[in-house]
Amino acid sequence: MTDTPDPADGDLVSPPDRDAEIPDDVLAAVKTLIRWTGDDPAREGLVDTPGRVARAWKEYCQGYEEDPGTHLSRIFEEVGGYDEIVLLRDIPFQSHCEHHMAPIIGKAHIAYLPENYVVGISKLARVLHGFARRLQVQERLTAEVADCIWEKLQPRGVAVVIEASHACMTARGVRTPGVTMTTSRMMGVFRDDERSRKEVLTLMGVAKG
C-alpha cells in the first residue's frame, strides 16, 4: 500500500482501507471465483479486485435499499386543465439478470394518462432506476414500474415499454449480439381502448402512426 502525505503535518500516513467494511466472506467469494476461472487472485493486477467487485455490486444493487414508490409521493394538482398523455421516452438504464448476473442495458418509455394530478417527470426515471438496480428479469422490471405508477398516481392509464440487450445472450451462450428484447405493460385505458394504446405506442416510437 502506498503512503500519502498528511496535509496537516507532512508526515506519511496510510490511506484508509476501503475494504474494511466489506465482509470477509464477500472478499473470499470473489477470490474463489477468480481462482476457479484459472487466474491467481494474489497477482498484482488482481490483488485489489475483490474489493472493487464488492463495491461495484453494492452500487449495482443499491435499489434494494430504497422503495421506488417514494419518488411519486410529491404530486402537483395545478396542471392548467391538462388531461392528455404524459410521456418520458428513451430513459437509459442498466440492470443485471438474476440468472447469470450479466448486464441488461437498454431504454424505457414510460407514459401515463393523469386523472387529477401529475408528478415531476424525473420521478418516472427514478422509479425505473430503483427497480432496475436489483437482480432482475426484464418482464418483472416492466411490470414493477407500471404497477408502481398505477398504484401511487392512480391515473386513467399507464404504459411501460422496455427495450434492452442482455449480455447473458449476447456475450455467452448463443453469443448473438445486436438482439433486442422488448416488453410492455398496458394498464387502464391503454389496455382497454385500442385507439389509446395505438396513440401511446406511436408517441413512444415503437409503433407506426
N, C-alpha and C positions, 0 to 999 in steps of 0.2 A: 504494500500500500504506500502511495507517495505522500510525503508530508507536505503541508502547505503553510505559508507564513500566517501567523496570527496578527490581524491588523492592529490589535491593541498594543502588543509589545514586541512584535517582530520575531518572537520565538516560533519554532516549528511545532505544529500540533497536527495530530492525525484527524482527517476529515471524519464526520460521523459515519457510523456503519449503517448503510442504507438497508442492509438485510436484517438488522437487529429485530425488527418487528415481524419478520416473516417466520412462520412456524418451521421448525427444523424438518418436520416430515414433508413439508411442501418442497423445500430445497432438495431434500433427499430424493423425492419423487422425480424431479426434473433431472437430477444427476443420473438416476437409474435409467430414465428414458434415453438420455444421451449415450450412456454406456450400452444399452440394448440395441441402439441403432448402429453401433460399431465404432463410436469415437470415444475419446478419453476426456471425461469431464474435468480432469486436472490439467489439460492442455491450456497453454497461456490464453488462447483465443476463446476458450470456453469456461475458464475458471469463474468468471463473473456472470455467466449466462443463467444459472439457476435463479439468481436474484432478479435479473432483468425479466425473465419469463414470468416469474411470480408476480412482479409488479405490473407487468403488461396485462396478465389475465385478470388481476384485480380491477384494472381500468376497463378492460373489455366487458366485464360483467358487473359494472357498477349499477346497472339497472335493478339488480336485486335489492339495492339499498334504498330504493325510492318507490313511491306509489305514483305512477304516471297520472292518475286521475286528479291529483292535487293541482296540476298545471291548469286545469279547467275550472278552478274554483272562483276565479275572478271574471265576472261577466259584465257585459255592457248592454243596457236596455235602450239607450238613446241611439237609435240607428237610422233616424230620419225616415221611418217607414219602409226601410229596405227589407224585402222578403224574398229575394232571389238566392240563387246558389252562391255559396262561399267556397272557393276552391284554392288550395295550395298545391301547385304542381311541381314535379321533379325534385322532391326532397331527397337529397342523398343520405344514405345510411349504410352502416356496416354492422353485421351481426356475425354469429358463429353457429353452425349447425350442431345440434345436440348429438348427432350420430357419429361424426368424425371430428368435431370441434374445429372444422375448417371454415374459412371466411365465407360469408354471404355478403355480397356487395351489390347494391342496387339503388333504386329510387322508388319513391312512393308518391302517389297522388291521393290527396285527402280532400273530400268535399262534404258539406252538409247544407241542408236547407233549414234555416233558422225558423223557430216558432215565435219566440218572444224576445230573444236576446242573442248576442254573438259573443265571441271570445277573441282575444288578441291572436293574430294569425301565427305568431311564433310559438304559441302554446300547442298548436297542432303538431309542429315538428318536435317539440319536447315530449309529447305523448309517444310519438313514433320512436324516438331515441330511447325513452325509458323502457319500452318493451324490447327494442332491438338489442340493447346491451345486456342480454341474457343469452343463455343457450337456447336456440330456437329451431323451429321448423317454419318455413315461410307461410304455410297455411294458418298456423296458430297465430303468428305475428299479425297477419292481416285481420283475423277475427278479433284479436285482443284490442287492436287500435280502434276498429269500428265499434265494438261493443262498449269501449270506454267512452267514446264520444257520444254514443246513443244514450248511455246511462246518465252521464253528467250534464249534457246540454239539453237533453230531451227535445231534439229537433224534429222536423217533419220527415227528414230523410238523412241518411249517411251513406256515403260511397267511399270505399277504400280500394285502390288498385296498387299492387306492388309488382315491380319488375326487377328481377335480380339474377345474378350469376352465382353459381355455387361451386366453390373450389373443390368440394368433395366429388364433383363430377368432371370439372374442367382440368384439375391438376392431378387426379388419381383415378382409379377405376377405369371407366371408359375413355378418360382423357379426351374430352370433346370440348375444346374451347369455343367461345362465341355463342354458346347456348344460353338463352334467357328464359327463365321461368316466370309466368305471370299468374297471379292470384287476385281474386276480387271478392269483396263482400258488399252487398247492397242491402240496405235496411229502409223501412218506411216506404215513402213514395218512390224511391229509386228501385225498390224491389217490386212494388205492386203496379206501378204505372210505366208501361213500355216507353212512352214518349219522354218521360222524365229521365228514365235510365239512359236512353239514347242521347239525350241532351248532355248529361253529365259526362258520359264516356267520350263524347265528341269534344267537349271542353278540355277534358284530360288529355286529348290527343291520342287515345287508344282505340278510337272508332271514327269512321268517316261520317261527316255530316250528311 
